Amino acid sequence: MTALVTGTWWMTHRRLSALVRNPAVVVLTLAQPMIWLFLFGQLFKRVVELPGFGAQSYLDYIVPGVVVMNAVSLNSFAGMATMDEIERGTLNRFLVTPVRRGAIANAGVVEQALSTAFQSIVIIALGRLAGAHYPGGLAGLAVLVAASVLIGVVLAALSNTLALLLRDRNTIIGLNVMLLLPLTFLSSAFMAEGLMPSWMRHVAAGNPVSWALEAGRGALAEDPAWGSVAAHGGWLLALTAASVGLAVHSLRSYQKSQ
C-alpha cells in the first residue's frame, strides 16, 4: 500500500508539473461552462414559472447543473492524454519501471480530480457573483464539489480505459461525442425531472450524472435531504471504485499485449 501511495504521489506530481507549465489549458476549458451559466441562465430564467419546476431561481438551479456538466465534459476526453503517452512511448517506459501499475493509472485520475475541483469552485464563485444563492452553505457546496469530482473520476477512468483498449483517437472522440449529449440532456442538469416525459424520467433516474446532481442539490437545499445525498453519493462511490478498478485492469491488459 505504501508503494502504491508513494508511486501515485510521484506520478501525479509529474502530471501536475506539466499542467502548471501550461495553465491556459485549465483556464480555456472554463469557457464552455461560463457560456452555459450566463447564456442558459438568462435564456431559460422564466422556466421556473412552470408549475412543478420546484425552484425559485433558475440561476440557483443551473449552477449545480453547470458544475456537474463541466466535470463530465472535462473528464470525458481524459483518455487523450493517455493516447499521447502511448504514442510517445512514455507509457511503455514507465511499465518497465518498479512503479505500481495502480499508481500509473491513478495519477491521471487524481490530476483530473484536482482540475475538476478547482474549476467547480470557480464556477460556484461566478454563480454567486451573478446572484445565485446557496442555502446549504459551505457543507452543501463541499458536497456539490465532491459529487462533481466523483462523476469526473468515473468518466476519466472510463476514458483512460477506452484509450488503453482501443488505442485510436477517432474512435474515442466519436464515442465521447455520442455519449456527451445523452448524459447531459437525459439528466436533471438543465430541466427538473418532474417536467420530463415519463420515459425520460426513468432514464434520468439511472443516469450517474443525475446521481451527482441529486447529491449536490440535496445538500444545497435550505433543508438538506441528507438521506438522498447519502444514497446517491453511495452509488457514485461504488461506480467510482468500479471504474478505477477497470482502468487499472485495462493497464495490465495493455502491458501484456506489448
BAKE-415957 format. One record per residue: x, y, z of N, C-alpha, C in turn; residue in one letter; residue number from 0. Coordinates in Angstrom, 1 decimal, decimal comma. Atoms other than C-alpha are relative to their C-alpha. Layout:
! BAKE-415957
ZAKOL X Y Z X Y Z X Y Z A NUM
...
END
This chain:
! BAKE-415957
ZAKOL 0,8 -1,2 0,0 0,0 0,0 0,0 0,9 1,3 0,0 M 0
ZAKOL -0,9 -1,1 0,0 2,9 2,4 0,8 0,6 0,3 -1,3 T 1
ZAKOL -0,6 -0,2 1,4 4,5 1,8 -2,6 -1,0 0,5 -0,9 A 2
ZAKOL 1,1 -0,5 0,9 1,1 2,4 -4,3 -0,2 1,5 0,3 L 3
ZAKOL 0,2 -1,4 -0,4 0,6 5,7 -2,4 1,2 0,9 -0,5 V 4
ZAKOL -1,2 -0,8 0,4 4,2 6,9 -3,0 0,1 0,1 -1,5 T 5
ZAKOL -0,1 0,0 1,5 4,1 5,9 -6,7 -1,1 0,9 -0,5 G 6
ZAKOL 1,1 -0,9 0,4 0,7 7,7 -7,1 0,4 1,4 0,2 T 7
ZAKOL -0,5 -1,4 -0,3 2,2 10,8 -5,5 0,9 0,5 -1,1 W 8
ZAKOL -1,0 -0,5 1,0 5,2 11,0 -7,8 -0,5 0,1 -1,4 W 9
ZAKOL 0,5 -0,1 1,4 3,3 10,2 -11,0 -1,0 1,1 -0,1 M 10
ZAKOL 0,9 -1,1 0,1 0,6 12,7 -10,1 0,8 1,4 0,0 T 11
ZAKOL -0,8 -1,2 0,0 3,3 15,3 -9,3 0,6 0,3 -1,4 H 12
ZAKOL -0,5 -0,1 1,3 4,8 14,7 -12,7 -1,1 0,6 -0,9 R 13
ZAKOL 1,1 -0,5 0,8 1,4 15,4 -14,4 -0,4 1,4 0,4 R 14
ZAKOL 0,4 -1,3 -0,4 0,6 18,4 -12,3 1,1 1,0 -0,4 L 15
ZAKOL -1,0 -0,9 0,4 4,0 19,9 -13,0 -0,1 0,5 -1,5 S 16
ZAKOL 0,3 -0,3 1,4 3,2 19,7 -16,7 -1,2 1,0 -0,2 A 17
ZAKOL 1,2 -0,9 0,1 -0,2 21,3 -16,1 0,3 1,4 0,5 L 18
ZAKOL -0,4 -1,4 -0,5 1,3 24,2 -14,1 0,8 0,8 -1,1 V 19
ZAKOL -0,7 -0,7 1,0 3,6 24,9 -17,0 -0,9 0,5 -1,1 R 20
ZAKOL 0,9 -0,3 1,1 0,6 25,2 -19,3 -1,4 0,3 0,6 N 21
ZAKOL 1,3 -0,3 -0,7 -2,2 26,8 -17,1 -1,1 0,4 -0,9 P 22
ZAKOL 1,0 -0,5 1,0 -4,0 28,1 -20,2 -1,0 -1,1 -0,2 A 23
ZAKOL 0,9 1,1 0,3 -5,5 24,6 -20,6 -1,2 0,0 1,0 V 24
ZAKOL 1,0 -0,1 -1,0 -7,4 24,9 -17,3 -0,9 1,2 -0,2 V 25
ZAKOL 0,8 -1,2 0,2 -8,5 28,4 -18,0 -0,9 0,0 -1,2 V 26
ZAKOL 0,7 0,1 1,3 -9,6 27,8 -21,6 -1,2 -0,9 0,1 L 27
ZAKOL 1,1 1,0 -0,1 -11,7 24,8 -20,6 -1,2 0,6 0,8 T 28
ZAKOL 1,1 -0,6 -0,7 -13,8 27,1 -18,4 -0,9 0,8 -0,9 L 29
ZAKOL 0,8 -0,8 0,9 -15,1 28,9 -21,4 -1,4 -0,6 -0,2 A 30
ZAKOL 1,3 0,6 0,2 -17,9 26,4 -22,1 -0,9 0,1 1,2 Q 31
ZAKOL 0,9 -0,2 -1,2 -19,3 26,3 -18,5 -0,4 1,4 0,2 P 32
ZAKOL 0,4 -1,4 -0,1 -19,3 30,1 -18,5 -1,1 0,3 -0,9 M 33
ZAKOL 1,0 -0,2 0,9 -21,4 30,1 -21,6 -1,3 -0,7 0,5 I 34
ZAKOL 1,2 0,7 -0,5 -23,8 27,5 -20,1 -0,6 0,9 1,2 W 35
ZAKOL 0,5 -0,7 -1,2 -24,0 29,5 -16,8 -0,7 1,3 -0,4 L 36
ZAKOL 0,5 -1,3 0,3 -24,6 33,0 -18,3 -1,0 0,0 -1,1 F 37
ZAKOL 0,9 0,0 1,1 -26,3 32,2 -21,6 -1,3 -0,8 0,4 L 38
ZAKOL 1,2 0,8 -0,4 -28,6 29,4 -20,4 -0,7 0,6 1,2 F 39
ZAKOL 0,6 -0,6 -1,2 -29,1 31,2 -17,1 -1,0 1,1 -0,3 G 40
ZAKOL 0,9 -1,1 0,4 -30,6 34,2 -18,9 -1,1 -0,5 -1,0 Q 41
ZAKOL 0,9 0,5 1,0 -32,2 32,3 -21,8 -1,3 -0,7 0,6 L 42
ZAKOL 1,1 0,9 -0,6 -34,3 29,9 -19,6 -0,4 0,5 1,4 F 43
ZAKOL 0,3 -0,4 -1,4 -34,7 32,0 -16,5 -1,5 0,0 0,4 K 44
ZAKOL 1,4 0,0 -0,3 -38,5 32,1 -16,8 -0,6 -1,4 0,0 R 45
ZAKOL 0,5 1,4 -0,1 -38,7 28,3 -16,9 -0,5 -0,3 1,4 V 46
ZAKOL 0,4 0,3 -1,4 -39,1 28,4 -13,1 -1,5 0,3 0,2 V 47
ZAKOL 1,4 -0,3 -0,1 -42,6 29,8 -13,7 -0,9 -1,1 -0,3 E 48
ZAKOL 0,9 1,2 0,4 -43,8 26,5 -15,0 -0,4 -0,7 1,3 L 49
ZAKOL 0,4 0,7 -1,2 -45,9 24,7 -12,4 0,7 -1,3 0,2 P 50
ZAKOL -0,7 1,3 -0,3 -44,0 21,9 -10,7 1,5 0,1 -0,2 G 51
ZAKOL -1,4 -0,1 0,2 -40,5 23,2 -11,5 0,8 -0,2 1,3 F 52
ZAKOL -0,5 0,3 -1,4 -39,7 23,4 -7,8 1,2 0,8 0,4 G 53
ZAKOL -1,1 -0,9 -0,4 -37,1 26,2 -7,8 -0,4 1,4 -0,2 A 54
ZAKOL 0,4 -1,4 0,1 -37,5 29,9 -7,3 0,9 0,8 -0,9 Q 55
ZAKOL -0,9 -0,7 0,9 -34,5 31,0 -9,4 0,7 -1,1 -0,9 S 56
ZAKOL -0,7 1,0 0,9 -33,2 29,2 -12,5 1,5 0,1 0,2 Y 57
ZAKOL -1,5 -0,1 -0,3 -29,7 30,5 -11,7 0,4 -0,9 1,1 L 58
ZAKOL -0,2 0,9 -1,1 -29,9 28,7 -8,4 0,0 -1,4 -0,4 D 59
ZAKOL 0,2 1,4 0,5 -31,0 25,6 -10,2 1,2 -0,4 -0,9 Y 60
ZAKOL -0,9 0,4 1,0 -28,5 25,7 -13,0 1,5 0,0 0,4 I 61
ZAKOL -1,4 0,0 -0,4 -25,3 26,3 -11,1 0,5 -1,4 0,3 V 62
ZAKOL -0,4 1,4 -0,2 -25,1 22,7 -9,8 0,0 -0,8 -1,3 P 63
ZAKOL 0,0 0,6 1,3 -26,0 21,6 -13,3 1,3 0,3 -0,8 G 64
ZAKOL -1,2 -0,5 0,7 -23,1 23,6 -14,8 1,2 -0,6 0,6 V 65
ZAKOL -1,1 0,6 -0,7 -20,7 22,3 -12,2 0,2 -1,4 -0,4 V 66
ZAKOL -0,1 1,4 0,3 -21,5 18,7 -12,9 0,2 -0,2 -1,5 V 67
ZAKOL -0,2 0,2 1,5 -21,7 19,0 -16,7 1,4 0,5 -0,4 M 68
ZAKOL -1,4 -0,4 0,3 -18,3 20,8 -16,7 0,9 -1,2 0,4 N 69
ZAKOL -0,8 1,2 -0,4 -16,9 17,7 -14,8 -0,2 -1,0 -1,1 A 70
ZAKOL 0,2 1,0 1,1 -18,5 15,5 -17,5 0,8 0,3 -1,2 V 71
ZAKOL -0,7 -0,4 1,3 -17,1 17,4 -20,5 1,5 0,0 0,2 S 72
ZAKOL -1,4 -0,1 -0,3 -13,7 18,0 -18,8 0,7 -1,4 0,0 L 73
ZAKOL -0,6 1,3 -0,2 -13,1 14,3 -18,0 -0,3 -1,0 -1,1 N 74
ZAKOL 0,3 1,0 1,1 -14,7 12,6 -21,0 1,2 -0,2 -0,9 S 75
ZAKOL -1,2 0,1 0,9 -11,5 13,3 -23,0 1,3 -0,2 0,7 F 76
ZAKOL -1,2 0,2 -0,8 -9,0 12,4 -20,3 0,9 -1,1 -0,7 A 77
ZAKOL -0,8 1,0 0,7 -8,0 9,4 -22,5 0,9 0,5 -1,0 G 78
ZAKOL -0,9 -0,6 1,0 -6,4 11,8 -25,0 1,4 0,1 0,6 M 79
ZAKOL -1,3 -0,1 -0,6 -3,5 12,3 -22,5 0,6 -1,4 0,0 A 80
ZAKOL -0,6 1,4 0,0 -3,1 8,5 -22,2 0,4 -0,3 -1,5 T 81
ZAKOL -0,4 0,3 1,3 -3,1 8,3 -26,0 1,3 0,7 -0,4 M 82
ZAKOL -1,3 -0,7 0,2 -0,3 10,9 -26,1 1,2 -0,8 0,5 D 83
ZAKOL -1,1 0,8 -0,6 1,8 8,8 -23,7 0,2 -1,3 -0,7 E 84
ZAKOL -0,2 1,2 0,8 1,2 5,7 -25,7 0,7 0,2 -1,3 I 85
ZAKOL -0,7 -0,3 1,3 2,2 7,3 -29,0 1,4 0,5 0,2 E 86
ZAKOL -1,4 -0,4 -0,2 5,3 8,9 -27,5 0,9 -1,1 0,6 R 87
ZAKOL -0,7 1,0 -0,7 6,3 5,7 -25,8 0,3 0,2 1,4 G 88
ZAKOL -0,3 -0,3 -1,4 6,3 7,3 -22,4 -0,6 -1,1 0,9 T 89
ZAKOL 0,6 1,0 -0,8 3,8 4,7 -21,0 0,7 -1,3 0,0 L 90
ZAKOL -0,7 1,2 0,1 5,8 1,8 -22,2 1,3 0,1 0,9 N 91
ZAKOL -1,2 -0,2 -0,9 8,9 3,2 -20,4 -0,3 -0,1 1,4 R 92
ZAKOL 0,4 0,2 -1,4 7,0 3,5 -17,2 -0,3 -1,4 0,4 F 93
ZAKOL 0,4 1,3 -0,3 5,8 0,0 -17,4 1,1 -1,0 0,2 L 94
ZAKOL -1,2 0,8 -0,3 9,3 -1,4 -17,2 0,7 0,5 1,2 V 95
ZAKOL -0,6 -0,5 -1,3 10,0 0,5 -14,0 -0,7 -0,7 1,2 T 96
ZAKOL 0,7 0,7 -1,1 9,1 -0,7 -10,5 -1,2 0,7 0,5 P 97
ZAKOL 1,2 -0,7 -0,4 6,3 1,8 -10,3 -1,3 -0,9 -0,1 V 98
ZAKOL 1,2 0,8 0,0 3,0 0,1 -9,4 -0,9 0,4 -1,1 R 99
ZAKOL 0,9 -0,3 1,1 0,5 -0,2 -12,2 -1,2 0,8 0,5 R 100
ZAKOL 1,1 -0,8 -0,5 -2,2 1,2 -10,0 0,4 1,4 0,2 G 101
ZAKOL -0,4 -1,4 -0,1 -0,1 4,3 -9,4 0,0 0,7 -1,3 A 102
ZAKOL 0,0 -0,6 1,3 0,3 4,9 -13,1 -1,4 0,4 -0,4 I 103
ZAKOL 1,4 -0,3 0,3 -3,5 4,6 -13,6 -0,6 1,1 0,8 A 104
ZAKOL 0,6 -0,9 -1,0 -4,4 6,6 -10,5 0,5 1,4 -0,3 N 105
ZAKOL -0,6 -1,4 0,1 -2,1 9,6 -11,4 -0,9 0,8 -0,9 A 106
ZAKOL 0,8 -0,8 0,9 -4,2 10,7 -14,4 -1,4 0,3 0,6 G 107
ZAKOL 1,3 -0,2 -0,6 -7,4 10,3 -12,4 0,1 1,1 1,1 V 108
ZAKOL -0,2 -1,0 -1,1 -6,0 12,3 -9,4 0,2 1,4 -0,7 V 109
ZAKOL -0,2 -1,3 0,7 -4,9 15,1 -11,8 -1,3 0,5 -0,5 E 110
ZAKOL 1,3 -0,4 0,5 -8,3 15,2 -13,4 -0,9 0,4 1,2 Q 111
ZAKOL 0,9 -0,3 -1,2 -10,0 15,2 -9,9 0,4 1,4 0,5 A 112
ZAKOL -0,4 -1,3 -0,5 -7,9 18,2 -8,8 -0,4 1,1 -0,9 L 113
ZAKOL 0,4 -1,0 1,0 -8,6 20,1 -12,0 -1,5 0,2 0,1 S 114
ZAKOL 1,4 -0,1 -0,1 -12,3 19,3 -11,7 -0,4 0,8 1,3 T 115
ZAKOL 0,3 -0,7 -1,3 -12,4 20,5 -8,0 0,3 1,5 -0,2 A 116
ZAKOL -0,3 -1,4 0,2 -10,7 23,8 -9,0 -1,0 0,7 -0,8 F 117
ZAKOL 1,0 -0,6 0,9 -13,0 24,5 -11,9 -1,4 0,1 0,6 Q 118
ZAKOL 1,4 0,0 -0,7 -16,1 23,6 -9,8 0,0 1,2 0,9 S 119
ZAKOL 0,0 -1,2 -0,9 -15,1 26,2 -7,2 -0,1 1,3 -0,7 I 120
ZAKOL 0,0 -1,2 0,9 -14,5 28,8 -9,9 -1,5 0,3 -0,5 V 121
ZAKOL 1,4 -0,1 0,6 -18,0 28,1 -11,4 -0,9 0,5 1,2 I 122
ZAKOL 0,8 -0,3 -1,2 -19,6 28,3 -7,9 0,2 1,5 0,3 I 123
ZAKOL -0,3 -1,4 -0,3 -17,9 31,7 -7,3 -0,6 0,9 -1,0 A 124
ZAKOL 0,6 -0,8 1,1 -19,0 33,0 -10,7 -1,5 0,0 0,2 L 125
ZAKOL 1,5 0,1 -0,2 -22,6 31,8 -10,0 -0,4 1,0 1,2 G 126
ZAKOL 0,3 -0,9 -1,2 -22,5 33,7 -6,6 0,0 1,5 -0,5 R 127
ZAKOL -0,1 -1,4 0,5 -21,3 36,9 -8,4 -1,2 0,3 -0,8 L 128
ZAKOL 1,2 -0,3 0,8 -24,2 36,5 -10,8 -1,3 0,1 0,7 A 129
ZAKOL 1,2 -0,1 -0,8 -26,7 36,3 -8,0 -0,6 -1,3 0,5 G 130
ZAKOL 0,5 1,3 -0,5 -27,1 32,6 -7,2 0,1 -0,1 1,5 A 131
ZAKOL 0,1 0,2 -1,5 -27,9 31,6 -3,6 0,3 -1,5 0,3 H 132
ZAKOL -0,3 1,4 -0,4 -26,6 28,5 -1,8 -0,4 -0,2 1,5 Y 133
ZAKOL 0,6 0,1 -1,3 -28,9 27,9 1,2 0,7 -1,0 0,9 P 134
ZAKOL -0,7 1,0 -0,8 -26,9 24,8 2,2 1,3 0,3 0,5 G 135
ZAKOL -1,2 -0,5 -0,6 -23,9 26,8 3,0 1,3 -0,8 -0,5 G 136
ZAKOL -1,3 0,6 0,3 -20,3 25,6 2,9 -0,1 -1,6 -0,1 L 137
ZAKOL 0,1 1,4 0,0 -21,3 22,0 3,7 -0,7 -0,5 -1,3 A 138
ZAKOL 0,7 0,3 1,3 -23,7 21,9 0,7 0,9 0,2 -1,2 G 139
ZAKOL -0,9 -0,3 1,1 -21,1 23,4 -1,6 1,1 -1,1 0,0 L 140
ZAKOL -1,0 1,0 -0,1 -18,5 20,9 -0,4 -0,5 -1,3 -0,6 A 141
ZAKOL 0,6 1,2 0,6 -20,9 18,0 -1,3 -0,1 0,2 -1,5 V 142
ZAKOL 0,1 -0,2 1,4 -21,5 19,5 -4,7 1,3 -0,1 -0,7 L 143
ZAKOL -1,3 0,1 0,6 -17,8 19,8 -5,4 0,5 -1,5 0,0 V 144
ZAKOL -0,4 1,4 -0,1 -17,2 16,2 -4,2 -0,8 -0,8 -1,0 A 145
ZAKOL 0,8 0,8 1,0 -20,1 14,9 -6,4 0,6 0,3 -1,4 A 146
ZAKOL -0,5 -0,3 1,3 -18,6 16,7 -9,4 1,3 -0,7 -0,2 S 147
ZAKOL -1,3 0,7 0,0 -15,2 15,2 -8,6 -0,2 -1,5 -0,3 V 148
ZAKOL 0,3 1,4 0,1 -16,7 11,7 -8,3 -0,5 -0,4 -1,4 L 149
ZAKOL 0,5 0,3 1,4 -18,6 11,8 -11,6 1,2 0,2 -1,0 I 150
ZAKOL -1,2 -0,3 0,9 -15,4 13,3 -13,2 0,9 -1,2 0,0 G 151
ZAKOL -0,9 1,2 -0,1 -13,3 10,4 -11,9 -0,6 -1,2 -0,7 V 152
ZAKOL 0,6 1,1 0,8 -15,8 7,9 -13,3 0,3 0,1 -1,5 V 153
ZAKOL -0,1 -0,2 1,4 -15,6 9,4 -16,7 1,5 0,0 -0,4 L 154
ZAKOL -1,4 0,0 0,3 -11,8 10,0 -16,6 0,5 -1,5 -0,1 A 155
ZAKOL -0,5 1,4 -0,1 -11,2 6,3 -15,6 -0,6 -0,7 -1,3 A 156
ZAKOL 0,6 0,7 1,2 -13,6 5,1 -18,4 0,7 0,5 -1,3 L 157
ZAKOL -0,7 -0,5 1,1 -11,9 7,4 -20,9 1,4 -0,6 -0,2 S 158
ZAKOL -1,3 0,6 0,1 -8,5 6,1 -20,0 -0,1 -1,5 -0,4 N 159
ZAKOL 0,2 1,4 0,4 -9,8 2,5 -20,3 -0,2 -0,1 -1,5 T 160
ZAKOL 0,2 0,1 1,4 -11,0 3,2 -23,8 1,3 0,2 -0,7 L 161
ZAKOL -1,3 -0,3 0,7 -7,6 4,7 -24,7 0,9 -1,2 0,0 A 162
ZAKOL -0,9 1,2 -0,1 -5,8 1,6 -23,4 -0,5 -1,2 -0,8 L 163
ZAKOL 0,5 1,2 0,7 -8,1 -0,9 -25,1 -0,1 0,3 -1,5 L 164
ZAKOL 0,2 -0,3 1,4 -8,9 0,9 -28,4 1,2 0,5 -0,7 L 165
ZAKOL -1,3 -0,7 0,5 -5,7 3,0 -28,9 -0,3 0,7 -1,4 R 166
ZAKOL 0,4 -0,7 1,2 -7,5 5,0 -31,6 -0,7 1,3 0,4 D 167
ZAKOL 0,6 -1,3 -0,4 -8,2 8,7 -31,2 -1,4 0,3 -0,6 R 168
ZAKOL 1,3 -0,3 0,6 -11,0 9,0 -33,7 -1,2 -0,8 0,6 N 169
ZAKOL 1,0 0,8 -0,6 -12,9 6,1 -32,1 -0,4 0,6 1,4 T 170
ZAKOL 0,2 -0,6 -1,3 -12,5 7,6 -28,6 -0,8 1,3 -0,1 I 171
ZAKOL 0,7 -1,3 0,2 -13,6 11,1 -29,8 -1,5 -0,3 -0,4 I 172
ZAKOL 1,3 0,3 0,5 -16,6 9,6 -31,6 -0,9 -0,5 1,1 G 173
ZAKOL 0,8 0,5 -1,1 -17,8 7,6 -28,6 -0,3 1,1 1,1 L 174
ZAKOL 0,3 -1,1 -1,0 -17,4 10,6 -26,2 -1,0 1,0 -0,5 N 175
ZAKOL 1,0 -0,9 0,5 -19,3 12,9 -28,5 -1,4 -0,6 0,0 V 176
ZAKOL 1,3 0,7 0,0 -22,0 10,3 -28,9 -0,7 -0,1 1,3 M 177
ZAKOL 0,5 0,2 -1,3 -22,4 9,9 -25,2 -0,2 1,3 0,8 L 178
ZAKOL 0,1 -1,2 -0,7 -22,0 13,5 -24,1 -1,4 0,7 0,0 L 179
ZAKOL 1,3 -0,6 0,0 -25,4 14,8 -25,2 -1,0 -0,8 0,8 L 180
ZAKOL 0,9 0,8 -0,8 -27,4 11,9 -23,8 0,3 0,1 1,5 P 181
ZAKOL -0,3 -0,2 -1,4 -25,6 12,2 -20,5 -0,4 1,4 0,5 L 182
ZAKOL 0,4 -1,3 -0,4 -26,4 15,9 -20,4 -1,5 0,2 0,0 T 183
ZAKOL 1,4 -0,4 0,1 -30,0 16,1 -21,5 -0,9 -1,1 0,4 F 184
ZAKOL 0,7 1,1 -0,7 -31,1 12,7 -20,1 0,3 0,0 1,5 L 185
ZAKOL -0,2 -0,2 -1,4 -30,4 14,1 -16,7 -0,7 1,3 0,5 S 186
ZAKOL 0,7 -1,2 -0,6 -31,7 16,9 -14,4 0,9 1,2 0,0 S 187
ZAKOL -1,0 -1,1 0,0 -28,8 19,2 -15,3 -0,7 1,4 -0,3 A 188
ZAKOL 0,6 -1,3 0,4 -31,0 21,9 -17,0 -1,5 0,0 0,1 F 189
ZAKOL 1,5 0,1 -0,1 -34,6 20,7 -16,5 -0,4 -0,9 1,1 M 190
ZAKOL 0,5 0,8 -1,2 -36,4 19,4 -13,4 -0,6 -1,3 -0,5 A 191
ZAKOL 0,5 1,3 0,4 -37,2 15,7 -13,6 -1,5 0,0 -0,1 E 192
ZAKOL 1,5 0,0 0,0 -40,9 16,4 -12,8 -0,6 0,5 -1,3 G 193
ZAKOL 0,5 -0,5 1,2 -41,3 18,2 -16,1 0,4 -0,8 -1,2 L 194
ZAKOL -0,4 0,8 1,1 -39,7 15,5 -18,2 -1,1 -1,0 -0,4 M 195
ZAKOL 0,9 1,1 0,4 -41,7 12,9 -20,2 0,3 -1,2 0,9 P 196
ZAKOL -0,1 1,2 -0,9 -42,2 9,6 -18,2 1,2 -0,8 -0,3 S 197
ZAKOL -1,2 0,8 0,3 -39,6 7,6 -20,1 1,3 0,6 0,3 W 198
ZAKOL -1,3 -0,7 -0,2 -37,0 10,3 -19,8 0,3 0,1 1,5 M 199
ZAKOL -0,2 0,0 -1,5 -37,5 10,5 -16,0 0,6 -1,3 0,4 R 200
ZAKOL -0,6 1,3 -0,3 -36,8 6,8 -15,8 1,5 -0,2 -0,4 H 201
ZAKOL -1,4 0,0 0,4 -33,6 7,1 -17,8 0,8 0,9 0,9 V 202
ZAKOL -0,8 -0,9 -0,8 -32,5 10,1 -15,8 0,2 -0,5 1,4 A 203
ZAKOL -0,2 0,6 -1,3 -33,0 8,2 -12,6 1,1 -1,0 0,1 A 204
ZAKOL -1,1 0,9 0,1 -30,4 5,7 -13,7 1,2 0,6 -0,6 G 205
ZAKOL -1,2 -0,7 0,6 -28,0 8,3 -15,1 0,9 0,4 1,1 N 206
ZAKOL -0,9 -0,4 -1,1 -24,9 8,7 -12,9 0,1 1,5 0,1 P 207
ZAKOL -0,1 -1,5 0,0 -24,9 12,4 -13,9 -1,1 0,5 0,9 V 208
ZAKOL 1,1 -0,4 -0,9 -28,3 12,7 -12,2 0,3 -0,3 1,5 S 209
ZAKOL -0,4 0,3 -1,4 -26,9 11,0 -9,1 0,8 1,1 0,6 W 210
ZAKOL -0,9 -1,1 -0,5 -24,2 13,7 -8,8 -0,9 1,2 0,2 A 211
ZAKOL 0,8 -1,2 -0,1 -26,8 16,4 -9,4 -1,0 -0,1 1,3 L 212
ZAKOL 0,9 0,1 -1,1 -29,3 15,0 -6,8 0,8 0,1 1,3 E 213
ZAKOL -0,8 -0,1 -1,2 -26,5 14,7 -4,2 0,3 1,5 0,2 A 214
ZAKOL -0,4 -1,4 -0,1 -25,3 18,3 -4,9 -1,2 0,9 0,4 G 215
ZAKOL 1,2 -0,9 -0,2 -28,8 19,9 -5,0 -0,6 -0,4 1,4 R 216
ZAKOL 0,6 0,4 -1,3 -30,0 17,8 -2,0 0,7 0,7 1,2 G 217
ZAKOL -0,8 -0,6 -1,1 -27,1 19,2 0,1 -0,1 1,5 0,0 A 218
ZAKOL 0,1 -1,5 0,1 -27,6 22,8 -1,1 -1,4 0,5 0,4 L 219
ZAKOL 1,4 -0,5 -0,3 -31,3 22,9 -0,2 0,0 0,7 1,4 A 220
ZAKOL 0,1 -0,7 -1,2 -32,4 25,1 2,6 -0,2 -1,0 1,2 E 221
ZAKOL 0,1 1,1 -0,9 -33,4 21,9 4,4 0,6 -1,2 -0,6 D 222
ZAKOL -0,7 1,0 0,7 -30,8 19,5 3,2 -0,6 -1,4 0,1 P 223
ZAKOL 0,6 1,4 0,0 -32,1 16,0 2,2 1,2 -1,0 0,1 A 224
ZAKOL -1,3 0,8 -0,2 -29,1 14,1 3,7 -0,2 -1,5 -0,3 W 225
ZAKOL 0,3 1,4 0,4 -30,8 10,7 3,1 0,2 -0,2 -1,5 G 226
ZAKOL -0,2 0,1 1,4 -30,9 11,3 -0,6 1,4 0,3 -0,4 S 227
ZAKOL -1,4 -0,3 0,2 -27,4 12,8 -0,5 0,8 -1,3 0,2 V 228
ZAKOL -0,7 1,2 -0,4 -26,1 9,6 1,2 -0,2 -1,1 -1,0 A 229
ZAKOL 0,3 1,0 0,9 -27,9 7,3 -1,2 0,7 0,2 -1,4 A 230
ZAKOL -0,6 -0,3 1,3 -26,8 9,0 -4,4 1,5 0,0 0,1 H 231
ZAKOL -1,5 0,0 -0,2 -23,3 9,6 -3,0 0,5 -1,4 0,1 G 232
ZAKOL -0,5 1,4 -0,1 -23,0 5,9 -2,2 0,0 -0,7 -1,3 G 233
ZAKOL 0,0 0,6 1,3 -24,0 4,9 -5,7 1,2 0,5 -0,8 W 234
ZAKOL -1,1 -0,6 0,7 -21,4 7,3 -7,1 1,3 -0,6 0,5 L 235
ZAKOL -1,2 0,5 -0,5 -18,7 6,0 -4,8 0,2 -1,4 -0,5 L 236
ZAKOL -0,1 1,4 0,5 -19,4 2,4 -5,8 0,4 0,0 -1,5 A 237
ZAKOL -0,3 0,0 1,4 -19,3 3,3 -9,5 1,4 0,5 -0,2 L 238
ZAKOL -1,4 -0,5 0,1 -16,1 5,3 -9,0 1,0 -1,1 0,3 T 239
ZAKOL -0,9 1,1 -0,3 -14,4 2,3 -7,4 0,1 -1,0 -1,1 A 240
ZAKOL 0,0 1,0 1,1 -15,5 0,0 -10,2 0,7 0,6 -1,2 A 241
ZAKOL -0,6 -0,6 1,2 -14,4 2,5 -12,9 1,6 0,0 0,1 S 242
ZAKOL -1,5 -0,1 -0,2 -10,9 3,0 -11,4 0,6 -1,4 0,0 V 243
ZAKOL -0,4 1,4 0,0 -10,6 -0,8 -10,9 0,1 -0,5 -1,5 G 244
ZAKOL 0,0 0,4 1,4 -11,4 -1,3 -14,6 1,1 0,7 -0,7 L 245
ZAKOL -1,1 -0,7 0,6 -8,8 1,3 -15,6 1,3 -0,7 0,3 A 246
ZAKOL -1,2 0,7 -0,4 -6,1 -0,5 -13,6 0,1 -1,3 -0,7 V 247
ZAKOL 0,0 1,2 0,7 -7,1 -3,8 -15,1 0,3 0,2 -1,5 H 248
ZAKOL -0,3 -0,3 1,4 -7,0 -2,3 -18,6 1,4 0,3 -0,2 S 249
ZAKOL -1,4 -0,3 0,1 -3,5 -1,0 -18,0 0,8 -1,3 0,0 L 250
ZAKOL -0,7 1,3 -0,1 -2,4 -4,5 -17,0 -0,2 -0,8 -1,3 R 251
ZAKOL 0,2 0,7 1,3 -4,0 -5,9 -20,2 0,8 0,6 -1,1 S 252
ZAKOL -0,9 -0,6 1,0 -2,2 -3,3 -22,2 1,4 -0,4 0,1 Y 253
ZAKOL -1,4 0,5 -0,2 1,1 -4,3 -20,7 0,2 -1,4 -0,5 Q 254
ZAKOL -0,1 1,3 0,5 0,5 -7,9 -21,5 0,1 -0,1 -1,6 K 255
ZAKOL 0,1 0,0 1,5 -0,2 -7,0 -25,2 1,2 0,6 -0,6 S 256
ZAKOL -1,1 -0,7 0,6 3,1 -5,2 -25,6 1,2 -1,1 -0,2 Q 257
END
